[in-house]
């Protein structure tokens, strides 16, 4: 029987994102055991070895390469395996390749884990589609299957707004919702600085030119991954921090509001589509999906984003 004081995370995929997430979670002190699984066992062994050698300088934790059986009784299973997005390729271009890979991964995960204890966190792109795939294959309760969604996009949004107005991005609150991809949208109507609506703050900010800067900021958020991939081949540092933030909310039972992806069942008029909207995240996964008040245009854009994802989902053979 597993000891109550063991807190375990399994990371499936030892590529840039998975290995950086393993390092970030080791530094977080959230877990006493980290299992790294990859089809390339030698790569997983090397990543575990590299992180272990820094243990005397960091937070003690057991990190090792494992097989699916070693994932048994994990608190969180992070899936970051799959084909990587290449330059010029959209996240949705990856869907068929990664959906096939996920059929095998998820089947192995549910063989050794139960929704009574475990939560699955999907990170691989296209994350909304693969969250849907995972939910359907696993048949786990919808609150136990979470996609990293637009948590990173929201962080990028807050960072770029903060840089634009010259403020600490932690003092800026706003959301990017919808698909983690080209049809995502900024919820400008709920964006606040110092508790003030963005429109009110802009009156004495003096930095904007009739909304032109807003569009530039949003386009920078939406296209950030493409720019980073073009410059260095992959994105992984900020992604790993987004993973850590979600996992913190789970393991510390924070009841934090994060724009994670999950299977909606009627919220916002969206049925049976995995998409990112503000949700309360705690030790049980998604405690509740929040239906925040959107402007008419924002609601229209969100429904459009959902229809794009639905059209992709319908082409999958699950």
C-alpha positions, 0 to 999 in steps of 0.5 A: 500500500502506498504511503500517505506522505508520498506525493507522486507526479508522472511525466510522460514525454522527456522532450523539451517540455517534459524535461523542463517540467521535471526540472521545474517541479523538482525545484517546486518542492511539491512532490517527493517522487517524479517518474519520467516515461518516454519511448526513448528510455535512454533519453529519459534516463539521461534527463533523470540523471542530469536533474538528480546531479543537482539534488544536493543544491536543490529540493530532495526528491526521488526522480527516475526513468520508469515504465507505465507501471511505475506511474501507479497511484500518481497524484498527477499524470502530465502528458507532454509526449507527441510530435512537436510543432514545427516552423510554419505548422499550426497546433491543429496541424498536429492533431491526427499524429498526436491523437493516434499517439494518445490512444496508446498513452491514455490506455496505459495511464488508466491501466495503472491509475484511477480518477479516485486519486489521480488527475491527468494534465494534458500539455501536448498540442493541440491541447484542447483536442487532445484533452477531448481525446483523453477525456473520451478514451479514459472515460474519467470524470470530466473534472479529472482531465485537464488541459494546460489550455490558455494558462500560458497565453494568459501569462503572455497577455499579462506580461505584454500588457504590463510591459506596455503600461510600465507595470508589474504584470502581477498587478494586471488581471485578464484572460485569454480564452478559447482555443489554445491557438489561432482562434483564441480571444482576449477578454478585454471587457474583464481586463483590470489594472488596480481594480479598474477596467482597462478602458478606465485605466487607458484614459489616463495611461496615455499609451494607446492609440485608439485601440491600435496597441491593443490589437498589436498586444493581442497579435503578439500573444497569439503568435508568440509560439510561432516567433519563439519556434522560428527563433529557437526551434521550440518553446518550453521554459514558460510552458513548464512554469504554466504546468507548475502553476496548474499543478500547484493549484491542484496539490495545494488545493488552492481553489485558484482561477486558471484558464485551463481546458476542459470538456464543457457541458453546456457552459457558454452554450458549448456542449461536448467541446474541450476549450479554455475558460476560467475555472476553479482548480483544486485538489479534485481537479476542476472544481467548477467552470466559471461562466464569466460575463462576456461582451456580445462580441467576445461570446460570439468569438468564443462560440466561433472558437468552439466550432473550429475545435468541434469540427476537428473533433468530429473528424477523429475516430475514437 
